[in-house]
């Protein structure tokens, strides 16, 4: 998504940082292996699963999406094999592991809400901007698939607005205490 913004460079920088590090998204955090006879260690598979973008716009911070895989080889296990009643991977064709004849993979994964500040797996996008003039920039926002770019921008603006309101209320509180 491309957009032009008429605002000071400092505002553009703050908006970009919030898009990358503070917009909450889903990512697989906990993986419970019931059977893994593949050639890949549990820890490596858990790391690979964590980097698969999960679709959804979190409403609260305590939501959990449970995904499961139950596959038997020979086959390639893809992100489309992650099954859930409440969420799905953003892309279906991400390879996870190749199973040979007789190998099995059975697991349960929990996608939790987090932000890019905690780990890169929760980053919703890549955002860059180019300064066109003193008060105008061109943004390029590339979503990783877990949220629409428009939703990322809206969430970022809401977060920035809330931070500004909090700052103003604390400033007003400080002024009141200085008067006393």
Backbone as a chain_set.jsonl record, in Angstrom:
{"seq": "XXXXXXXXXXXXXXXXXXXXXXXXXXXXXXXXXXXXXXXXXXXXXXXXXXXXXXXXXXXXXXXXXXXXXXXXXXXXXXXXXXXXXXXXXXXXXXXXXXXXXXXXXXXXXXXXXXXXXXXXXXXXXXXXXXXXXXXXXXXXXXXXXXXXXXXXXXXXXXXXXXXXXXXXXXXXXXXXXXXX", "coords": {"N": [[0.845, -1.162, 0.0], [0.57, 2.174, -0.831], [0.865, 5.513, 0.349], [0.433, 9.025, 0.663], [1.485, 11.497, 2.932], [0.866, 14.443, 4.603], [2.612, 15.857, 6.86], [4.706, 16.626, 9.712], [8.109, 15.4, 9.672], [8.84, 14.084, 12.004], [6.404, 13.109, 12.974], [5.779, 11.249, 10.973], [7.869, 9.449, 11.334], [7.314, 8.519, 13.925], [4.838, 7.279, 13.463], [5.585, 5.222, 11.669], [7.306, 3.69, 13.305], [5.485, 2.811, 15.237], [3.748, 1.272, 13.649], [5.404, -0.897, 13.016], [6.277, -1.91, 15.51], [4.29, -1.809, 17.571], [1.652, -2.507, 16.961], [-0.767, -4.816, 17.751], [-0.717, -8.306, 16.993], [-1.379, -11.724, 15.936], [0.64, -14.576, 16.675], [2.255, -17.734, 16.565], [3.092, -19.033, 19.619], [3.252, -21.013, 21.641], [3.92, -24.455, 21.378], [2.817, -27.724, 21.373], [3.977, -30.861, 21.188], [2.781, -33.95, 20.225], [3.461, -36.13, 18.771], [6.367, -36.532, 16.929], [8.125, -37.667, 14.491], [9.633, -36.787, 12.476], [12.498, -35.575, 10.564], [13.261, -33.257, 11.719], [14.047, -31.31, 14.578], [11.979, -30.725, 17.497], [12.192, -28.095, 18.544], [13.132, -26.585, 16.367], [11.044, -26.874, 14.546], [9.027, -25.615, 16.053], [9.996, -22.998, 16.074], [9.879, -22.4, 13.323], [7.111, -22.581, 12.91], [6.303, -20.423, 14.487], [6.958, -18.246, 12.924], [5.117, -18.155, 10.909], [2.676, -16.16, 9.539], [-0.38, -15.393, 11.15], [-3.736, -14.901, 10.413], [-5.858, -12.187, 11.429], [-7.398, -9.691, 13.489], [-6.646, -8.709, 16.557], [-8.837, -8.336, 19.357], [-8.672, -8.176, 22.092], [-5.979, -8.515, 24.476], [-5.766, -11.082, 25.519], [-6.594, -13.135, 23.911], [-6.607, -16.367, 22.352], [-5.637, -18.432, 19.729], [-6.105, -21.671, 18.735], [-4.328, -24.044, 16.964], [-3.988, -27.016, 15.001], [-2.05, -29.83, 13.837], [-2.068, -32.848, 12.104], [-0.47, -35.176, 10.539], [0.721, -37.701, 8.269], [3.499, -39.268, 6.748], [4.377, -40.439, 3.394], [4.853, -37.034, 2.698], [4.674, -33.466, 2.126], [4.466, -31.121, 4.65], [2.474, -28.366, 4.922], [1.674, -24.886, 5.629], [-1.043, -24.718, 5.234], [-1.978, -27.014, 6.349], [-2.343, -26.5, 8.984], [-4.908, -26.54, 11.19], [-7.846, -24.969, 12.435], [-10.555, -23.666, 14.402], [-10.916, -21.01, 14.779], [-9.046, -19.363, 13.507], [-6.546, -18.821, 10.906], [-3.643, -19.563, 8.866], [-1.958, -16.902, 7.142], [-0.959, -17.407, 4.636], [-1.162, -20.214, 2.514], [0.757, -21.867, 1.408], [3.237, -22.229, 2.694], [6.052, -24.075, 3.334], [6.557, -26.464, 5.917], [7.676, -28.895, 7.018], [9.172, -31.841, 5.611], [7.831, -35.014, 5.405], [8.904, -38.343, 5.556], [8.259, -41.726, 4.416], [6.333, -43.395, 6.79], [6.829, -41.566, 8.798], [5.518, -39.283, 11.272], [3.62, -36.407, 12.24], [2.233, -34.749, 14.818], [0.647, -32.219, 16.456], [-0.155, -29.437, 18.62], [-0.753, -26.018, 18.492], [-0.511, -22.769, 19.926], [-1.614, -19.634, 19.121], [-0.815, -16.514, 20.161], [-1.53, -13.134, 21.268], [0.592, -10.446, 20.535], [3.282, -8.003, 20.27], [5.544, -6.376, 17.945], [7.615, -5.34, 19.437], [8.203, -7.248, 21.3], [8.908, -9.615, 19.879], [10.022, -10.339, 16.573], [8.247, -11.956, 15.172], [5.736, -11.039, 15.687], [5.461, -8.742, 14.233], [3.491, -6.786, 12.105], [3.992, -5.742, 9.597], [6.141, -4.317, 7.04], [7.359, -1.144, 6.947], [8.166, 1.747, 5.222], [9.323, 5.062, 4.476], [9.581, 7.905, 2.305], [10.947, 11.063, 2.083], [9.326, 13.695, 0.536], [8.95, 16.454, 0.471], [9.461, 19.245, 2.761], [7.275, 18.928, 4.494], [5.965, 16.636, 3.652], [5.576, 13.204, 3.028], [6.076, 9.993, 1.444], [4.627, 7.011, 2.079], [5.305, 3.513, 2.14], [3.766, 0.57, 2.711], [3.995, -2.719, 3.531], [2.152, -5.395, 4.15], [2.46, -8.331, 6.163], [0.572, -10.2, 5.807], [-1.042, -10.988, 7.921], [-2.74, -8.956, 8.697], [-4.706, -6.431, 7.044], [-3.171, -3.773, 5.227], [-4.434, -1.308, 5.536], [-5.817, -1.657, 7.941], [-3.653, -1.866, 9.651], [-2.575, 0.707, 9.513], [-4.751, 2.179, 10.569], [-4.892, 1.077, 13.183], [-2.371, 1.84, 14.12], [-2.574, 4.636, 14.108], [-4.576, 4.936, 16.015], [-3.267, 3.953, 18.303], [-1.2, 5.853, 18.499], [-2.751, 8.149, 18.929], [-3.913, 7.482, 21.426], [-1.587, 7.432, 23.02], [-0.829, 10.118, 22.864], [-3.042, 11.336, 24.103], [-2.807, 10.261, 26.672], [-0.372, 11.332, 27.443], [-1.049, 14.076, 27.438], [-3.016, 14.119, 29.471], [-1.479, 13.386, 31.691], [0.257, 15.516, 31.734], [-1.521, 17.633, 32.251], [-2.354, 16.868, 34.792], [0.015, 17.177, 36.17], [0.359, 19.925, 35.985], [-1.776, 20.771, 37.546], [-0.964, 19.836, 40.067], [1.308, 21.361, 40.409], [0.252, 23.858, 40.797], [-0.796, 23.714, 43.312]], "CA": [[0.0, 0.0, 0.0], [1.27, 3.455, -0.854], [0.052, 6.661, 0.751], [1.156, 10.26, 0.915], [1.099, 12.082, 4.209], [1.35, 15.813, 4.842], [2.841, 15.973, 8.299], [6.14, 16.748, 10.018], [8.884, 14.171, 9.573], [8.814, 13.407, 13.307], [5.137, 12.371, 13.043], [5.928, 10.106, 10.064], [8.769, 8.506, 11.982], [6.581, 7.902, 15.035], [3.826, 6.392, 12.889], [6.274, 4.047, 11.13], [7.768, 2.864, 14.424], [4.32, 2.178, 15.856], [3.286, 0.221, 12.724], [6.301, -2.053, 13.071], [6.545, -2.499, 16.821], [3.276, -1.721, 18.622], [0.334, -2.997, 16.541], [-0.888, -6.211, 18.189], [-1.069, -9.331, 16.006], [-1.257, -13.11, 16.404], [1.755, -15.41, 16.238], [2.335, -18.978, 17.34], [4.04, -18.883, 20.727], [3.385, -22.293, 22.345], [3.69, -25.628, 20.545], [2.816, -28.966, 22.151], [4.17, -31.984, 20.269], [2.29, -35.246, 20.688], [4.309, -37.082, 18.057], [7.191, -35.945, 15.883], [9.16, -38.586, 14.046], [10.28, -36.187, 11.306], [13.941, -35.382, 10.717], [13.483, -31.933, 12.3], [13.848, -31.235, 16.024], [10.788, -30.004, 17.956], [12.49, -26.673, 18.718], [13.241, -25.974, 15.041], [9.672, -26.807, 14.031], [8.308, -24.588, 16.812], [10.473, -21.71, 15.575], [9.32, -22.212, 11.973], [5.673, -22.315, 13.08], [6.15, -19.088, 15.047], [7.15, -17.226, 11.893], [4.004, -18.19, 9.949], [1.689, -15.145, 9.934], [-1.734, -15.866, 11.426], [-4.704, -13.835, 10.121], [-6.769, -11.754, 12.479], [-7.201, -8.424, 14.187], [-6.982, -8.979, 17.958], [-9.728, -7.41, 20.052], [-8.078, -8.018, 23.421], [-4.661, -9.128, 24.566], [-5.746, -12.431, 26.08], [-7.177, -14.087, 22.969], [-5.747, -17.469, 21.937], [-6.107, -19.243, 18.597], [-5.501, -22.999, 18.808], [-4.184, -24.685, 15.655], [-3.472, -28.378, 15.122], [-1.581, -30.552, 12.649], [-1.97, -34.294, 12.226], [-0.096, -35.648, 9.199], [1.578, -38.878, 8.185], [4.243, -39.273, 5.477], [5.232, -39.427, 2.805], [4.206, -35.807, 2.232], [5.205, -32.192, 2.603], [3.515, -30.449, 5.537], [2.403, -26.938, 4.604], [0.902, -24.064, 6.564], [-2.47, -25.017, 5.031], [-2.31, -28.164, 7.184], [-2.7, -26.007, 10.318], [-6.375, -26.476, 11.269], [-8.37, -24.256, 13.587], [-11.925, -23.187, 14.272], [-11.007, -19.562, 14.954], [-8.008, -18.616, 12.8], [-5.873, -19.55, 9.838], [-2.426, -18.918, 8.384], [-2.167, -15.891, 6.103], [-0.585, -18.021, 3.357], [-1.353, -21.664, 2.598], [1.812, -22.654, 0.758], [4.52, -22.146, 3.397], [6.474, -25.425, 3.746], [6.967, -26.579, 7.323], [8.62, -30.018, 7.101], [8.886, -32.963, 4.712], [7.742, -36.287, 6.124], [9.198, -39.535, 4.763], [7.383, -42.873, 4.666], [6.275, -43.841, 8.181], [7.008, -40.462, 9.759], [4.272, -38.624, 11.671], [3.69, -35.143, 12.96], [0.981, -34.408, 15.477], [0.948, -31.147, 17.397], [-1.134, -28.377, 18.897], [-0.044, -24.747, 18.619], [-1.317, -21.653, 20.409], [-1.251, -18.309, 18.619], [-1.128, -15.506, 21.166], [-1.43, -11.742, 20.837], [1.83, -9.798, 20.953], [3.721, -6.89, 19.421], [6.888, -6.473, 17.402], [8.588, -5.004, 20.493], [8.532, -8.481, 22.012], [9.59, -10.516, 18.937], [9.726, -9.999, 15.174], [7.134, -12.755, 14.642], [4.497, -10.284, 15.879], [5.431, -7.547, 13.386], [2.457, -6.953, 11.08], [4.328, -5.184, 8.295], [7.361, -3.57, 6.807], [6.923, 0.208, 6.579], [9.229, 2.703, 4.914], [8.81, 6.297, 3.894], [10.534, 8.738, 1.589], [10.581, 12.467, 2.228], [9.099, 14.349, -0.748], [9.231, 17.859, 0.763], [9.623, 19.453, 4.206], [6.118, 18.462, 5.268], [5.248, 15.596, 2.922], [6.292, 11.941, 2.851], [5.364, 8.901, 0.775], [4.74, 5.755, 2.824], [5.072, 2.211, 1.514], [3.474, -0.375, 3.784], [3.816, -4.075, 3.02], [1.634, -6.268, 5.193], [2.94, -9.711, 6.142], [-0.574, -11.058, 5.541], [-1.898, -11.233, 9.079], [-3.707, -7.858, 8.746], [-4.669, -5.559, 5.88], [-2.354, -2.581, 5.456], [-5.313, -0.242, 6.028], [-6.062, -1.926, 9.367], [-2.403, -1.567, 10.356], [-2.499, 2.168, 9.616], [-5.789, 2.604, 11.533], [-4.463, 0.681, 14.534], [-1.218, 2.672, 14.473], [-3.066, 5.981, 14.424], [-5.303, 4.836, 17.292], [-2.246, 3.819, 19.349], [-0.552, 7.155, 18.612], [-3.74, 9.042, 19.549], [-4.006, 7.121, 22.846], [-0.359, 7.873, 23.674], [-0.886, 11.583, 22.974], [-4.038, 11.653, 25.128], [-2.233, 9.903, 27.973], [0.641, 12.342, 27.723], [-1.741, 15.323, 27.787], [-3.668, 13.99, 30.782], [-0.429, 13.421, 32.713], [0.752, 16.886, 31.756], [-2.53, 18.423, 32.951], [-2.276, 16.472, 36.199], [1.231, 17.773, 36.721], [0.096, 21.358, 36.116], [-2.653, 20.948, 38.704], [-0.205, 19.625, 41.293], [2.234, 22.48, 40.541], [-0.496, 25.014, 41.272], [-1.108, 23.548, 44.742]], "C": [[0.896, 1.233, 0.0], [0.318, 4.543, -0.391], [0.962, 7.858, 0.95], [0.589, 10.903, 2.168], [1.71, 13.469, 4.324], [1.421, 16.005, 6.355], [4.335, 16.15, 8.534], [6.828, 15.377, 9.96], [8.864, 13.382, 10.883], [7.534, 12.589, 13.478], [5.22, 11.113, 12.177], [6.801, 9.03, 10.684], [8.067, 7.77, 13.123], [5.545, 6.907, 14.523], [4.459, 5.112, 12.359], [6.734, 3.119, 12.252], [6.616, 2.136, 15.1], [3.801, 1.054, 14.965], [4.105, -1.049, 12.891], [6.308, -2.716, 14.445], [5.407, -2.511, 17.834], [1.879, -2.179, 18.223], [0.229, -4.465, 16.941], [-1.347, -7.135, 17.061], [-0.962, -10.702, 16.677], [0.023, -13.736, 15.863], [1.782, -16.647, 17.13], [3.454, -18.85, 18.369], [4.297, -20.213, 21.434], [3.052, -23.432, 21.397], [3.834, -26.868, 21.426], [2.868, -30.126, 21.171], [3.663, -33.262, 20.921], [3.068, -36.371, 20.022], [5.046, -36.336, 16.959], [8.306, -36.918, 15.55], [9.822, -38.069, 12.771], [11.771, -36.022, 11.576], [14.27, -34.044, 11.377], [13.163, -31.949, 13.793], [12.594, -30.417, 16.356], [11.031, -28.495, 18.014], [12.558, -25.944, 17.374], [11.854, -25.842, 14.415], [8.87, -25.723, 14.746], [8.718, -23.195, 16.338], [9.892, -21.407, 14.191], [7.828, -21.889, 12.042], [5.433, -20.897, 13.591], [6.259, -17.983, 14.008], [6.089, -17.262, 10.8], [2.97, -17.16, 10.382], [0.288, -15.749, 10.077], [-2.697, -14.691, 11.229], [-5.517, -13.479, 11.348], [-6.393, -10.41, 13.065], [-7.616, -8.656, 15.63], [-7.874, -7.897, 18.563], [-9.189, -7.139, 21.455], [-6.757, -8.777, 23.449], [-4.628, -10.552, 25.061], [-6.381, -13.478, 25.167], [-6.139, -15.148, 22.576], [-6.41, -18.194, 20.768], [-5.362, -20.571, 18.673], [-5.515, -23.616, 17.417], [-3.594, -26.076, 15.855], [-2.978, -28.886, 13.766], [-1.57, -32.026, 13.007], [-1.732, -34.847, 10.83], [0.811, -36.87, 9.307], [2.193, -38.93, 6.798], [3.967, -40.492, 4.637], [4.414, -38.224, 2.308], [5.005, -34.597, 2.699], [4.113, -31.567, 3.462], [3.61, -28.95, 5.249], [1.595, -26.204, 5.665], [-0.602, -24.302, 6.41], [-2.923, -26.22, 5.858], [-2.591, -27.776, 8.638], [-4.208, -25.803, 10.347], [-6.812, -25.803, 12.554], [-9.802, -23.846, 13.32], [-11.988, -21.662, 14.289], [-9.942, -18.749, 14.229], [-7.361, -19.468, 11.734], [-4.592, -18.828, 9.453], [-2.749, -17.945, 7.241], [-1.877, -16.457, 4.714], [-0.623, -19.534, 3.504], [-0.157, -22.475, 2.133], [3.183, -22.53, 1.418], [4.918, -23.559, 3.838], [6.959, -25.429, 5.192], [8.008, -27.69, 7.468], [8.195, -31.098, 6.113], [8.915, -34.248, 5.535], [8.017, -37.43, 5.156], [8.191, -40.632, 5.112], [7.483, -43.295, 6.134], [6.481, -42.737, 9.213], [5.684, -39.783, 10.032], [4.58, -37.301, 12.362], [2.31, -34.85, 13.512], [1.301, -33.39, 16.563], [-0.248, -30.228, 17.573], [-0.33, -27.106, 19.141], [-1.011, -23.668, 19.082], [-0.763, -20.347, 19.842], [-1.74, -17.288, 19.635], [-0.978, -14.11, 20.571], [-0.129, -11.157, 21.392], [2.155, -8.648, 20.016], [5.159, -7.111, 18.967], [7.974, -6.082, 18.383], [9.086, -6.267, 21.184], [9.368, -9.402, 21.132], [9.138, -10.159, 17.528], [8.557, -10.798, 14.602], [5.794, -12.047, 14.799], [4.459, -8.995, 15.052], [4.401, -7.75, 12.28], [2.887, -6.521, 9.683], [5.766, -4.711, 8.241], [6.902, -2.204, 6.329], [8.144, 1.089, 6.363], [8.584, 3.97, 4.387], [9.95, 7.065, 3.25], [10.051, 10.176, 1.703], [10.495, 13.099, 0.836], [9.397, 15.848, -0.621], [9.335, 17.995, 2.279], [8.484, 18.879, 5.035], [5.317, 17.388, 4.539], [6.147, 14.374, 2.735], [5.413, 10.951, 2.087], [5.663, 7.62, 1.55], [4.553, 4.572, 1.891], [4.933, 1.217, 2.658], [3.199, -1.731, 3.155], [3.406, -4.969, 4.178], [2.234, -7.663, 5.047], [1.796, -10.71, 6.004], [-1.495, -11.285, 6.718], [-2.953, -10.146, 9.269], [-3.619, -7.095, 7.423], [-3.845, -4.327, 6.229], [-3.195, -1.431, 6.013], [-5.595, -0.413, 7.516], [-4.824, -1.611, 10.208], [-2.277, -0.06, 10.563], [-3.514, 2.676, 10.639], [-5.37, 2.285, 12.973], [-3.305, 1.551, 15.011], [-1.653, 4.072, 14.876], [-3.814, 5.993, 15.757], [-4.318, 4.74, 18.463], [-1.556, 5.157, 19.582], [-1.474, 8.171, 19.299], [-3.846, 8.773, 21.051], [-2.768, 7.564, 23.628], [-0.37, 9.388, 23.881], [-1.882, 12.001, 24.056], [-3.512, 11.352, 26.525], [-1.197, 10.937, 28.385], [-0.005, 13.653, 28.165], [-2.397, 15.254, 29.165], [-2.639, 14.004, 31.909], [0.147, 14.821, 32.85], [-0.213, 17.795, 32.502], [-2.523, 18.108, 34.441], [-1.073, 17.086, 36.876], [1.038, 19.271, 36.929], [-0.796, 21.627, 37.338], [-1.872, 20.796, 40.001], [0.821, 20.743, 41.499], [1.545, 23.719, 41.09], [-0.755, 24.924, 42.77], [0.056, 23.858, 45.594]], "O": [[1.866, 1.307, 0.754], [-0.875, 4.512, -0.69], [2.116, 7.719, 1.354], [-0.614, 10.86, 2.427], [2.918, 13.646, 4.164], [0.421, 16.278, 7.02], [5.142, 15.855, 7.652], [6.199, 14.34, 10.174], [8.871, 12.151, 10.869], [7.565, 11.503, 14.057], [4.784, 10.039, 12.592], [6.506, 7.84, 10.573], [8.206, 6.556, 13.27], [5.392, 5.821, 15.081], [3.923, 4.026, 12.576], [6.57, 1.903, 12.16], [6.753, 0.977, 15.49], [3.449, -0.013, 15.468], [3.557, -2.151, 12.903], [6.343, -3.943, 14.541], [5.532, -3.162, 18.871], [0.994, -2.236, 19.077], [1.051, -5.277, 16.517], [-2.238, -6.797, 16.283], [-0.52, -10.824, 17.819], [0.437, -13.46, 14.737], [1.383, -16.604, 18.294], [4.608, -18.593, 18.026], [5.438, -20.512, 21.789], [2.04, -23.395, 20.697], [4.832, -27.041, 22.126], [1.924, -30.353, 20.414], [4.067, -33.609, 22.03], [3.306, -37.421, 20.618], [4.447, -35.61, 16.166], [9.315, -36.98, 16.252], [10.492, -38.823, 12.066], [12.247, -36.296, 12.678], [15.444, -33.729, 11.573], [12.159, -32.515, 14.223], [12.199, -29.533, 15.596], [10.186, -27.709, 17.586], [12.091, -24.81, 17.259], [11.532, -24.813, 13.823], [8.113, -24.99, 14.108], [7.873, -22.309, 16.214], [9.463, -20.284, 13.926], [7.341, -21.024, 11.314], [4.475, -20.241, 13.182], [5.708, -16.899, 14.197], [6.154, -16.474, 9.856], [2.432, -17.264, 11.485], [-0.161, -16.517, 9.226], [-2.503, -13.619, 11.803], [-5.827, -14.326, 12.186], [-5.219, -10.045, 13.126], [-8.807, -8.788, 15.914], [-7.689, -6.706, 18.314], [-9.244, -6.01, 21.943], [-6.462, -9.576, 22.56], [-3.573, -11.185, 25.035], [-6.673, -14.589, 25.609], [-4.946, -14.858, 22.48], [-7.595, -18.524, 20.818], [-4.132, -20.597, 18.676], [-6.559, -23.706, 16.771], [-2.796, -26.293, 16.767], [-3.421, -28.438, 12.709], [-1.115, -32.409, 14.086], [-2.662, -34.975, 10.034], [1.55, -37.049, 10.275], [1.522, -38.676, 5.797], [3.389, -41.469, 5.114], [3.422, -38.381, 1.596], [5.889, -34.7, 3.549], [2.958, -31.494, 3.042], [4.684, -28.353, 5.324], [0.921, -26.82, 6.491], [-1.356, -24.106, 7.363], [-4.122, -26.423, 6.047], [-3.025, -28.61, 9.433], [-4.731, -24.974, 9.602], [-6.238, -26.027, 13.62], [-10.218, -23.695, 12.172], [-12.986, -21.077, 13.867], [-9.948, -17.524, 14.34], [-7.588, -20.676, 11.658], [-4.459, -17.625, 9.681], [-3.694, -18.151, 6.48], [-2.482, -16.033, 3.729], [-0.164, -20.074, 4.51], [-0.067, -23.664, 2.439], [4.198, -22.713, 0.747], [4.207, -24.179, 4.629], [7.673, -24.527, 5.63], [9.099, -27.452, 7.985], [7.011, -31.25, 5.814], [9.873, -34.533, 6.253], [7.44, -37.487, 4.071], [7.367, -40.462, 6.011], [8.576, -43.523, 6.652], [6.313, -42.984, 10.407], [4.824, -39.706, 9.155], [5.632, -37.111, 12.971], [1.341, -34.718, 12.764], [2.102, -33.644, 17.462], [-1.202, -30.24, 16.796], [0.644, -27.107, 19.894], [-2.177, -23.649, 18.688], [0.399, -20.004, 20.055], [-2.933, -17.21, 19.931], [-0.379, -13.931, 19.51], [0.206, -11.349, 22.561], [1.402, -8.355, 19.087], [5.889, -7.925, 19.533], [9.135, -6.445, 18.196], [10.242, -6.347, 21.601], [10.402, -9.912, 21.562], [8.004, -9.728, 17.321], [7.935, -10.358, 13.635], [4.823, -12.401, 14.131], [3.503, -8.229, 15.168], [4.426, -8.769, 11.591], [2.244, -6.877, 8.695], [6.493, -4.705, 9.235], [6.12, -2.122, 5.381], [9.035, 1.165, 7.21], [7.448, 3.957, 3.914], [11.118, 6.899, 3.601], [8.883, 10.469, 1.449], [11.448, 13.052, 0.058], [10.023, 16.436, -1.503], [9.304, 16.999, 3.001], [8.7, 18.401, 6.149], [4.118, 17.242, 4.78], [7.308, 14.486, 2.342], [4.186, 11.053, 2.082], [6.817, 7.204, 1.658], [3.743, 4.619, 0.966], [5.847, 1.039, 3.464], [2.282, -1.875, 2.345], [4.202, -5.263, 5.069], [2.487, -8.12, 3.933], [2.012, -11.92, 6.074], [-2.626, -11.734, 6.533], [-3.962, -10.382, 9.935], [-2.582, -7.112, 6.76], [-3.82, -3.89, 7.379], [-2.728, -0.67, 6.861], [-5.612, 0.562, 8.267], [-4.938, -1.144, 11.341], [-1.917, 0.397, 11.647], [-3.18, 3.509, 11.482], [-5.485, 3.127, 13.863], [-3.265, 1.953, 16.174], [-1.165, 4.627, 15.86], [-3.701, 6.943, 16.532], [-4.52, 5.376, 19.498], [-1.349, 5.558, 20.728], [-1.033, 8.951, 20.143], [-3.866, 9.706, 21.854], [-2.883, 8.019, 24.766], [0.028, 9.881, 24.937], [-1.605, 12.911, 24.838], [-3.753, 12.118, 27.458], [-1.154, 11.363, 29.539], [0.429, 14.27, 29.138], [-2.341, 16.214, 29.933], [-2.895, 14.572, 32.97], [0.483, 15.259, 33.95], [0.213, 18.634, 33.296], [-2.675, 19.012, 35.263], [-1.145, 17.474, 38.042], [1.496, 19.827, 37.928], [-0.587, 22.596, 38.067], [-2.096, 21.555, 40.944], [1.174, 21.047, 42.638], [2.169, 24.535, 41.768], [-0.916, 25.95, 43.431], [-0.035, 23.769, 46.818]]}, "num_chains": 1, "name": "protein.A"}
